[in-house]
């Protein structure tokens, strides 16, 4: 089995990402959790501005989770996970 075959075998059966990728995703998740906490607890922003910071951090956190931990960008061929996610969001 060549290196290429080995890699496709690993990705096909759920072994994704590298330590660097997971560490980057984890770090971004922590930062995107701490920013809204600091903004609100230290009263740096209140009212609508504080709410915008919280919502922006939440959207970015969602993107980080999808890209780094659910491996949405690594999917080859038909993007079934992405389609299922979009349909789940659109369904009421």
Order of alpha helices (4+ residues) and beta strands (2+ residues): alpha-alpha-alpha-alpha
